[in-house]
């Protein structure tokens, strides 16, 4: 399966512990295409419809639903957890994701 950066996949992220986002849900692939092509894991950020306006979350509209990309819950998962491709986020949402990741992780 070809996986591209910023595509949204339905991903089974269970089992989880504590406050980690649970269940099978849409997630944005944030790992770069070269990584997605060459190793068996992808870096993802889960999406949710229930959240608040935190600095580490990006508001999105996906498949007619308003929600959030939860960048404070970035994780690496095996590609076998990917259930199906759902689509892609918009260019402006991609730019917001890049900005928040940079603010979170780069000095």
N, C-alpha and C positions, 0 to 999 in steps of 0.2 A: 504494500500500500504506500503510495507517495503521500508524504505529509509536508505541508508548507507552513512556514512561520505565519502567524496570525489567523490561521484557519481555526474554526471552532469544531470540536469533536465532542460527542457524547462519550464520557469516560467514567468507568467504574473506579472510584477512588477509595472504596472500602477495602480492607478494614482501616479504621481511623482510631485515634485516641484523643480523649479530652475535647478541646475546643476546635479541633481540625474539622473542616467542612466535610460532610459525609455524603454517602450514596452515589448513585450514577447520575451525573449532571453534565451540562455543557461546560467545556473548559477551552480556553484559548491557548494554542501552542505558541510559546514565546521563544523556544530554542531556534537557532538559526538553521536555514535549509541544509547547509553542509553537514551539520551535526545530525539533523533528522534523516539524512540520506545514509550516513555511515555508521551510526551506532543504534543499538536496540532500545534506547530510552529517549524520551522527549521531556522537555521542561514545560510545565503547564501552569496556568493560573485559573482556578475555578471561577465560575460565574454563579450568581445568585440573584433572585428577585427580592430577597429580604435582606436589607442592609440599611446603613445610614451613610451620610456623606462624610466619610473619613478621607484624610489626605492620601491614603494608600489604596483607594478604590476609584475605579474609573466608571462613570455612568455610561451605559450603553442602551441601545434599542436593538434587540435581536429577535427575529421571527415575531414581530409585532408585540414583544414584551419589553417593558422597561426593567433594567436590572443593573448589575454591577460586576465588573471584573475585579476580583479580590486579589490584589497584588501582594498583600501581606500573607498570603497562603500559597505562594509559589512552591512547587515541588517537582521532583523528577519521578516519572512513572515509566514502567515498561510498556512498550507499544502494544503488548497483548491486552492491556486495559482499555484500549480504544475500541469503542463499540461501533460508531459510525460517524462519518463526516456530516456536519450540519450546515456549514457555510463559512463565511468570513466576516470579520468586523470591518467597519468602514475606514477609509484613509484617515479621517479626523480622529477616530477612536484609536487607531494605531499610533498616531502622533502623541495622543494623551498618554497611552500606555508607555511609550518610550520615555516621555518626560518624567512620569512618576517613577519608573524603574531607575532612571538616572538620579533623581532626587533621593531615592531610597538607598542606593548602593554605591554611588560614585561621589567622592568628595568634591 
